[in-house]
Every structure is written in C-alpha cells, then in structure tokens.
C-alpha cells in the first residue's frame, strides 16, 4: 500500500458476471470509511471509461477500470454533465445521481502525485455518487440510460465552483 493510504478500499477490480446492487452498494464491495465514501447516498461511485482514458493520457500510464475507486465504470455517458436527481437506468437497477466525488488524499497517494486532489478537482472529471432507488443486478455490457430529473447545477458545475479549472 502506498505511503499515506492508511486503511482504504480504493483498490477496485472488474468482476465477471452479474453483481447485485442494494441500497448500500455492490455485493462484495468494501467501503472503508462509509461516512465519507459510502452509505445510502453514496452507495455507487460511477466513473466514465472515457475519463479513465483521459487520465491515462494525462499521467502517461494506464489507469484501468476501478483504479480511481469507482465501483461502476460506464461507457458513452457524460457523467459529469449529469445533475443531482438525474437517474441512471441500468435495466434491473435504477440509480439516482446525488453528488460529485470529492477527491481525497488516498486517491493522491494511489496516483503518487502531490497535489493530485486539486488537479483531479480542477479537471472536472470526478464522476458521481449515486443512491440506489431500485435494487437488482448489473454486469459488464449492460446498457445504461439517462433519465433527466435533476434541475440544479451539473456535477461539472459543482466541481468547478469548488476547485476552479486547471
């Protein structure tokens, strides 16, 4: 474990086959500090494959699915353009967008770059936390649709207000 990590569950790995999702998250997924990165309003952390690819290019290294700490990696969705209250319809599972991920020192330690928390925020590619409004199972390749229901600022706008742009 890199220096500065302490107790952490940030190391996520893709799994084969269906995974059950309930009100507190994915079956078999650990959240070390639920008061910060878990609980009913942060049960699922969704991050876009396109943003992982962007970070891979920025950091000149491969950033695979799960590396950022997300437990749901999407493709073809602008998660940062969503608003709190929007929903992600994953077939059997329905997720409600709640808030952006606030980057932490454990992410910076995992990346190995001082100041990465600020850089991550300024990139406005934080992904989003979601609450589970309909439990069920998901698996790699499942289609995800967006149901627009939120009326406030986007995840990107919330993050920009806090961190500015880099």
Secondary structure, DSSP 8 states (H G I E B T S, - for coil): --TT--S--------SS-EEEETTEETT---S-HHHH-SGGGSEEEEEHHHHHHHHHHHTS---TTTTS-SEEESS--GGG-BTT-EEEETTEEEEEEEE----HHHHHHHT-TTHHHHHHHTT---EEEEEEE-EEE-TT---EEE----S-BHHHHHHHHH---
